[in-house]
Amino acid sequence: MTIASCLVDTNILLRMTRRSDPQHQLVDTALARLASQGTIFHYTHQNIAELWNAMTRPLVRNGLGLTVAEAEHEVRAIEAGMSFLPDSEPLYREWRRIVLQYEVLGVQVHDARLAAAMHVHHVTHILTLNVSAVLPLFTRTQFRSVRRTAFSINLLTPISCRNSRSERGDSKKAL
């Protein structure tokens, strides 16, 4: 099964940029496999802001300690190879609907924003290393488009991209 489009989660972007990361090769292989099938990769403003935060935060505060110039180089590479999903009023309204309807609290508001972006832009897959964090929100959220058709989000991990059975995702939920 070919995956037409996929949002790349910030934790994947972070591993892409750091060759020394123990999960870099796993992530690189997964992205290469998906790209060879024609998958279009997407990122959001939120992904880049989170990535910038992690890249420029000092090492002593669990960051990468990159300079602004180094972070800019990494972001430009992402922008060159992926498609941007822009923020919009419909995205904001969908995010508001999700957080209110499902009583989203705390840090999961960020995952709700990614889910809203995926819904508004019709991106059905997210590649992430953090399924345990995004799965609770994505499995309890029920998205309905204006035409009342179901929208599914499929969670992928780099490991699930290794074999064809899992290309359908670790979890597929009608949202």
N, C-alpha and C positions, 0 to 999 in steps of 0.2 A: 504494500500500500504506500503510495507516494503522499508525502505531506506537503501541501501547497505553500503554507506559510506558518511561521513559528516565531513567537515572541521569545527572545533570549533574556532570561532572568539575570539580574545583576551579579549573582554569585557565579554564573557562567562567564559573564564578561570579565569579571575579576580574574578568573583562572586563565582566560584567553590571554590576558595582558602580561601574566607573570610566568615565564617559562620555567622558573625554579619551583613553582608550586607543585606539590606531589600529584595533584589532579589535573595538571595542564595537559598531559598527553591524552588522558581519558576524554577530556572536553574537546581537545583538538580533533581527535578521531571521530567523535560523535558529530561535530560540526562538518567535518569533511564528508562523512557518510551522508548526512542530510543534504549537503550542498550537491553532492554527486547525483542525487535524485531530483534536483531542481528546486529544493525548498528555498523559499525567500525568507531571510531572517529579518526580524524587526526589533527595534528598541524604542523606548519612550524617554521623554524628558526626565521622568522619575528615575529610570535606570541610570542615566548618565549622571544625575545629581548624586545618587547613592554611590556610584562608582568613583566619582570625583572625591567625595567625602572619604572613602576608604583609601584611595590612592594618595591623597595629600595629607591625611592624618599622620601625626608622628608615630614612629615605630613603638615608642613607649606607651602609646595609647591604642595599640593593636591595629595600626595603620601600616601603609607601605612606605611612608616617608618620602614620596616623590615630590619633586618641585612642580611648580605650575607648568613649566615648559614640558616636563616629562609627562605629566597628566594630559596636557593638551595633545601631545604626540599620540598617545594611546586613544584618546577620544576621536581624533581625526581618522585614525585607522578604522575604528568602529563605524564612524559615519560614512566612510568610503565603501565599506563592504556590506552595510545593512541599510534597511529602509526605516525611516523615522515615522512613527505613528504620532501625529500632532495632537496636542490638547485642543479641546473645543468645548463649546457650550453643551452639545449633546453628551460628550464624555463626562463633563462635570455633573450633569443631571443624572446620568446613569450611575455614577459613583455615589451621589447623594441618595438615590433610590436604594442602592445596595446597602449602604451603611445604616440607613433608617429601617428598612424592611427587615434586615437580618441582625440588627442591633450589634453591629461590628464595633469592637472596642480596641483601644490601644494600637499596638503596632500593626494589627491586621488591616488597618485603614489603608496601608500601602498596598497590600495584596488586593484589596477591593478596588483600588485605583487601576492596578494592572488588569484585573478582570473586566472592569468597565472599558478600558482601552481595547481589550481583545474583542469584547462584544461590539462596540461601536465600529471598530475597523474590520470586523469579520475575520479575526485571526483565531484559529481553532486549537492551536497547540502552544504550549509553553515548555521550553527546555530549562530545567532547573536542577540544582543539586539538593534543594531543600523541600522535598515533597511533604515532609511532615509538618512544615509550617504553612504551606499554601493549601494543602489538601483539606483541612477543616473548613476553610472558607469556601473553596470551590465546590465541595460536596454538599454544602447546605444551601448554597445560593441557587435560586431558580431564576434564570434570565428568560424574559419573553420579549421578543422584538415587537415592533409596532404591529406587524402582521400576525402576531400571536404564534409564531413558529418557535420551536425550541432551538436553543443555541448550545452547542456542546463545547466544553473546554477539555482538552486532552493533555494530561501531564506526562512529560517525557523526562527521563534522566539520561545522562550519557551512557550509562550501562544498558538501559533499555534500547538504545539505538544500535546495539551490537547485533541483535538478531531481528529477523523480519517479523516474527510474531508480535514483538513488543512495539513495533513502529506505530501501532494503533494507540500507544500510550500506556502508562502505568495505570491510569485511571481515566475513564471516560464517563462524564456525567452530563446529562441533559440539564442545561442551566437556563 
